[in-house]
Amino acid sequence: MPVSKAERTRLLIIQTAIQLLSQKPHATLNDIAKAAQIGRATLHRHFKNREDLILCITLDALHQTEKACAPVMANAATAKDALWELFKAMIPIGDHYGFLAQEFDVMDQPEVASLYQQQIMALRDLIEGLKKEGHIAADIPTAWAASLVDTLIYSTWSAIHKGDLAPNEAPSLALRTILNGLGEHKQ
């Protein structure tokens, strides 16, 4: 089904805002309109204010994350396989993921909080699975390991975006970083 011009413009605004706000959280609507190469009036036809746009792109980022992760988490045979597939699915959309790390005032919105909490719980379940399989030491706090995976996804995307890392190397490097960096402590 063809996408209308209005839908294309809305998607352009959303993608531009995600990219710009990931790097410059205090960007104004004017900055976003300029980066999208549209007029501010056009932006306002789609979003009444900055808060409306941020809520929309936060929900979009959460939905994109869920869309990328759900099949991976459901179909992987092992937690290690799930982590590998998670990195392959999430690193290419690291800008969406990185946007969620920004401290915007929409995280307490019920729909945002619910989606975010579901994703955090799924990641923690994955970490627990990695512990059961012996890939992560049992004494490593689950929340801390989940935070590392979370941060590594965005950091890997950022390194690719800057040209410091080849896209085809990224998932294996991320997996190696987590599995070797969180293994049993040996002296």
Contacts in CASP RR format, 6 or more apart in sequence:
PFRMAT RR
TARGET T0000
AUTHOR 0000-0000-0000
METHOD contacts of the structure
MODEL  1
MPVSKAERTRLLIIQTAIQLLSQKPHATLNDIAKAAQIGRATLHRHFKNR
EDLILCITLDALHQTEKACAPVMANAATAKDALWELFKAMIPIGDHYGFL
AQEFDVMDQPEVASLYQQQIMALRDLIEGLKKEGHIAADIPTAWAASLVD
TLIYSTWSAIHKGDLAPNEAPSLALRTILNGLGEHKQ
3 11 0 8 1.000
6 46 0 8 1.000
9 38 0 8 1.000
9 42 0 8 1.000
9 46 0 8 1.000
10 46 0 8 1.000
12 36 0 8 1.000
12 38 0 8 1.000
13 32 0 8 1.000
13 36 0 8 1.000
13 38 0 8 1.000
13 43 0 8 1.000
13 46 0 8 1.000
13 47 0 8 1.000
13 53 0 8 1.000
14 56 0 8 1.000
14 57 0 8 1.000
14 60 0 8 1.000
16 32 0 8 1.000
16 35 0 8 1.000
16 36 0 8 1.000
17 27 0 8 1.000
17 32 0 8 1.000
17 36 0 8 1.000
17 53 0 8 1.000
17 54 0 8 1.000
17 57 0 8 1.000
18 57 0 8 1.000
18 60 0 8 1.000
18 61 0 8 1.000
18 95 0 8 1.000
18 96 0 8 1.000
18 99 0 8 1.000
19 35 0 8 1.000
19 95 0 8 1.000
20 27 0 8 1.000
20 31 0 8 1.000
20 32 0 8 1.000
20 35 0 8 1.000
21 27 0 8 1.000
21 32 0 8 1.000
21 54 0 8 1.000
21 57 0 8 1.000
21 99 0 8 1.000
21 102 0 8 1.000
22 95 0 8 1.000
22 98 0 8 1.000
22 99 0 8 1.000
22 102 0 8 1.000
24 31 0 8 1.000
25 102 0 8 1.000
25 103 0 8 1.000
25 104 0 8 1.000
27 35 0 8 1.000
28 50 0 8 1.000
29 40 0 8 1.000
29 43 0 8 1.000
29 44 0 8 1.000
29 47 0 8 1.000
29 49 0 8 1.000
29 50 0 8 1.000
29 53 0 8 1.000
30 40 0 8 1.000
32 43 0 8 1.000
32 53 0 8 1.000
33 39 0 8 1.000
33 40 0 8 1.000
33 42 0 8 1.000
33 43 0 8 1.000
36 43 0 8 1.000
43 53 0 8 1.000
47 53 0 8 1.000
47 56 0 8 1.000
51 105 0 8 1.000
51 106 0 8 1.000
54 104 0 8 1.000
54 105 0 8 1.000
54 106 0 8 1.000
55 106 0 8 1.000
55 109 0 8 1.000
55 112 0 8 1.000
57 99 0 8 1.000
58 99 0 8 1.000
58 100 0 8 1.000
58 104 0 8 1.000
58 106 0 8 1.000
58 107 0 8 1.000
58 109 0 8 1.000
58 112 0 8 1.000
59 111 0 8 1.000
59 112 0 8 1.000
59 115 0 8 1.000
60 96 0 8 1.000
61 96 0 8 1.000
61 97 0 8 1.000
61 98 0 8 1.000
61 99 0 8 1.000
61 100 0 8 1.000
62 100 0 8 1.000
62 112 0 8 1.000
62 115 0 8 1.000
62 116 0 8 1.000
62 119 0 8 1.000
63 115 0 8 1.000
64 93 0 8 1.000
64 96 0 8 1.000
65 90 0 8 1.000
65 93 0 8 1.000
65 96 0 8 1.000
65 97 0 8 1.000
65 100 0 8 1.000
65 119 0 8 1.000
66 115 0 8 1.000
66 118 0 8 1.000
66 119 0 8 1.000
68 89 0 8 1.000
68 90 0 8 1.000
68 93 0 8 1.000
69 86 0 8 1.000
69 89 0 8 1.000
69 90 0 8 1.000
69 119 0 8 1.000
69 122 0 8 1.000
72 82 0 8 1.000
72 85 0 8 1.000
72 86 0 8 1.000
72 88 0 8 1.000
72 89 0 8 1.000
73 82 0 8 1.000
73 86 0 8 1.000
73 122 0 8 1.000
73 126 0 8 1.000
75 85 0 8 1.000
76 82 0 8 1.000
76 84 0 8 1.000
76 85 0 8 1.000
78 133 0 8 1.000
79 126 0 8 1.000
79 129 0 8 1.000
79 130 0 8 1.000
79 132 0 8 1.000
79 133 0 8 1.000
79 135 0 8 1.000
80 130 0 8 1.000
80 133 0 8 1.000
80 135 0 8 1.000
80 175 0 8 1.000
80 179 0 8 1.000
82 126 0 8 1.000
83 126 0 8 1.000
83 130 0 8 1.000
83 135 0 8 1.000
83 149 0 8 1.000
83 175 0 8 1.000
83 178 0 8 1.000
83 179 0 8 1.000
84 171 0 8 1.000
84 175 0 8 1.000
86 126 0 8 1.000
86 149 0 8 1.000
87 153 0 8 1.000
87 156 0 8 1.000
87 170 0 8 1.000
87 171 0 8 1.000
87 174 0 8 1.000
87 175 0 8 1.000
88 171 0 8 1.000
90 97 0 8 1.000
90 153 0 8 1.000
91 153 0 8 1.000
91 156 0 8 1.000
91 157 0 8 1.000
91 160 0 8 1.000
91 167 0 8 1.000
91 170 0 8 1.000
91 171 0 8 1.000
91 174 0 8 1.000
92 157 0 8 1.000
92 167 0 8 1.000
93 157 0 8 1.000
94 153 0 8 1.000
94 154 0 8 1.000
94 156 0 8 1.000
94 157 0 8 1.000
94 158 0 8 1.000
95 157 0 8 1.000
95 161 0 8 1.000
97 150 0 8 1.000
97 153 0 8 1.000
97 154 0 8 1.000
97 157 0 8 1.000
98 153 0 8 1.000
98 154 0 8 1.000
98 157 0 8 1.000
100 116 0 8 1.000
101 150 0 8 1.000
101 151 0 8 1.000
101 154 0 8 1.000
106 112 0 8 1.000
107 113 0 8 1.000
107 116 0 8 1.000
120 146 0 8 1.000
123 146 0 8 1.000
123 149 0 8 1.000
123 150 0 8 1.000
124 142 0 8 1.000
124 143 0 8 1.000
124 146 0 8 1.000
126 146 0 8 1.000
126 149 0 8 1.000
127 136 0 8 1.000
127 142 0 8 1.000
127 145 0 8 1.000
127 146 0 8 1.000
127 149 0 8 1.000
128 142 0 8 1.000
130 136 0 8 1.000
130 145 0 8 1.000
131 137 0 8 1.000
131 138 0 8 1.000
131 140 0 8 1.000
131 142 0 8 1.000
134 184 0 8 1.000
135 179 0 8 1.000
135 182 0 8 1.000
135 183 0 8 1.000
136 145 0 8 1.000
136 178 0 8 1.000
136 179 0 8 1.000
136 182 0 8 1.000
136 183 0 8 1.000
137 182 0 8 1.000
137 183 0 8 1.000
137 184 0 8 1.000
137 185 0 8 1.000
140 182 0 8 1.000
140 183 0 8 1.000
145 178 0 8 1.000
145 182 0 8 1.000
148 178 0 8 1.000
148 182 0 8 1.000
149 178 0 8 1.000
152 174 0 8 1.000
152 177 0 8 1.000
152 178 0 8 1.000
153 174 0 8 1.000
156 165 0 8 1.000
156 170 0 8 1.000
156 173 0 8 1.000
156 174 0 8 1.000
157 170 0 8 1.000
159 165 0 8 1.000
159 170 0 8 1.000
160 166 0 8 1.000
160 167 0 8 1.000
160 170 0 8 1.000
165 173 0 8 1.000
END
